Amino acid sequence: DCPMVHQELKMRSWYEKYDQLLDFRRQNGHFLVDKREARSLRNWMLTQRKRYKGTHLSTGSLSKNQIYLLERIDFPWTSDRDEVEWQMRYDELVQFVE
């Protein structure tokens, strides 16, 4: 196997999942992916959080560009559902007040 081809396939797969995440957020207005509805996407999100924290050893850490793309869409770096919901409500309040 050619390492460049393997890397290209991994990046293409990452962007496909990123696009799925964007579609999910557009359709639902949030990132609270239910594992019963979209297990693959939820697992990908969990992996991105681990990669961000440097605790996912098999795939390494996220690139600066991947971090930028996730932060640009306000990706929640926590998987704590209560914290994510609180942040969503807070953001709604801030928009309302403005």
C-alpha positions as a LaTeX table, in Angstrom:
\begin{tabular}{lrrr}
\hline
Residue & $x$ (\AA) & $y$ (\AA) & $z$ (\AA) \\
\hline
Asp1 & 0.00 & 0.00 & 0.00 \\
Cys2 & 1.09 & 3.50 & $-0.80$ \\
Pro3 & 1.09 & 5.71 & 2.33 \\
Met4 & $-0.03$ & 8.74 & 0.34 \\
Val5 & $-3.10$ & 6.93 & $-0.99$ \\
His6 & $-3.96$ & 5.67 & 2.49 \\
Gln7 & $-3.66$ & 9.20 & 3.92 \\
Glu8 & $-5.81$ & 10.60 & 1.10 \\
Leu9 & $-8.54$ & 8.05 & 1.83 \\
Lys10 & $-8.46$ & 8.88 & 5.54 \\
Met11 & $-8.82$ & 12.59 & 4.81 \\
Arg12 & $-11.67$ & 12.00 & 2.35 \\
Ser13 & $-13.44$ & 9.89 & 4.98 \\
Trp14 & $-12.95$ & 12.65 & 7.59 \\
Tyr15 & $-14.50$ & 15.27 & 5.31 \\
Glu16 & $-17.42$ & 12.96 & 4.48 \\
Lys17 & $-18.20$ & 12.59 & 8.19 \\
Tyr18 & $-17.73$ & 16.33 & 8.70 \\
Asp19 & $-20.30$ & 16.94 & 5.94 \\
Gln20 & $-22.67$ & 14.48 & 7.63 \\
Leu21 & $-22.24$ & 16.43 & 10.86 \\
Leu22 & $-23.03$ & 19.68 & 9.07 \\
Asp23 & $-26.14$ & 18.10 & 7.52 \\
Phe24 & $-27.24$ & 16.80 & 10.92 \\
Arg25 & $-26.86$ & 20.26 & 12.47 \\
Arg26 & $-28.72$ & 21.94 & 9.59 \\
Gln27 & $-31.60$ & 19.49 & 9.95 \\
Asn28 & $-31.75$ & 19.45 & 13.75 \\
Gly29 & $-30.23$ & 22.74 & 14.88 \\
His30 & $-27.85$ & 21.05 & 17.32 \\
Phe31 & $-25.11$ & 18.43 & 17.74 \\
Leu32 & $-26.98$ & 16.10 & 20.11 \\
Val33 & $-26.65$ & 12.97 & 17.99 \\
Asp34 & $-28.59$ & 10.03 & 19.40 \\
Lys35 & $-26.58$ & 6.83 & 19.13 \\
Arg36 & $-29.75$ & 4.92 & 18.18 \\
Glu37 & $-30.33$ & 7.20 & 15.19 \\
Ala38 & $-26.82$ & 7.82 & 13.90 \\
Arg39 & $-24.36$ & 5.52 & 15.65 \\
Ser40 & $-21.61$ & 5.99 & 13.07 \\
Leu41 & $-21.76$ & 9.80 & 13.28 \\
Arg42 & $-21.88$ & 9.76 & 17.08 \\
Asn43 & $-18.84$ & 7.47 & 17.20 \\
Trp44 & $-17.00$ & 9.78 & 14.81 \\
Met45 & $-17.78$ & 12.75 & 17.06 \\
Leu46 & $-16.48$ & 10.89 & 20.11 \\
Thr47 & $-13.31$ & 10.03 & 18.21 \\
Gln48 & $-12.76$ & 13.69 & 17.24 \\
Arg49 & $-13.05$ & 14.70 & 20.90 \\
Lys50 & $-10.49$ & 12.06 & 21.89 \\
Arg51 & $-8.18$ & 13.10 & 19.07 \\
Tyr52 & $-8.49$ & 16.74 & 20.18 \\
Lys53 & $-7.54$ & 15.79 & 23.73 \\
Gly54 & $-4.74$ & 13.54 & 22.46 \\
Thr55 & $-6.23$ & 10.41 & 24.01 \\
His56 & $-7.03$ & 8.49 & 20.81 \\
Leu57 & $-3.75$ & 6.73 & 20.16 \\
Ser58 & $-4.66$ & 4.71 & 17.06 \\
Thr59 & $-5.48$ & 7.73 & 14.85 \\
Gly60 & $-3.33$ & 10.45 & 16.35 \\
Ser61 & $-4.36$ & 14.03 & 17.01 \\
Leu62 & $-6.42$ & 16.37 & 14.88 \\
Ser63 & $-4.71$ & 18.64 & 12.38 \\
Lys64 & $-4.88$ & 22.41 & 12.86 \\
Asn65 & $-7.24$ & 22.59 & 9.88 \\
Gln66 & $-9.57$ & 19.96 & 11.36 \\
Ile67 & $-9.66$ & 21.81 & 14.68 \\
Tyr68 & $-10.35$ & 25.07 & 12.83 \\
Leu69 & $-13.22$ & 23.52 & 10.86 \\
Leu70 & $-14.80$ & 22.00 & 13.96 \\
Glu71 & $-14.43$ & 25.19 & 16.00 \\
Arg72 & $-15.86$ & 27.24 & 13.14 \\
Ile73 & $-19.17$ & 25.37 & 13.48 \\
Asp74 & $-19.08$ & 25.53 & 17.31 \\
Phe75 & $-18.49$ & 21.80 & 17.66 \\
Pro76 & $-18.91$ & 20.86 & 21.34 \\
Trp77 & $-15.65$ & 19.40 & 22.65 \\
Thr78 & $-17.52$ & 17.80 & 25.53 \\
Ser79 & $-19.79$ & 14.78 & 25.25 \\
Asp80 & $-21.66$ & 15.79 & 28.41 \\
Arg81 & $-25.20$ & 16.14 & 27.07 \\
Asp82 & $-26.30$ & 18.45 & 29.90 \\
Glu83 & $-23.39$ & 20.80 & 29.27 \\
Val84 & $-24.06$ & 20.85 & 25.51 \\
Glu85 & $-27.75$ & 21.61 & 26.10 \\
Trp86 & $-26.88$ & 24.36 & 28.61 \\
Gln87 & $-24.52$ & 25.97 & 26.09 \\
Met88 & $-27.23$ & 25.82 & 23.41 \\
Arg89 & $-29.72$ & 27.58 & 25.68 \\
Tyr90 & $-27.13$ & 30.17 & 26.68 \\
Asp91 & $-26.34$ & 30.89 & 23.01 \\
Glu92 & $-30.08$ & 31.30 & 22.31 \\
Leu93 & $-30.35$ & 33.77 & 25.21 \\
Val94 & $-27.38$ & 35.80 & 23.95 \\
Gln95 & $-28.93$ & 36.00 & 20.48 \\
Phe96 & $-32.27$ & 37.02 & 21.98 \\
Val97 & $-30.72$ & 39.79 & 24.07 \\
Glu98 & $-28.77$ & 41.15 & 21.10 \\
\hline
\end{tabular}
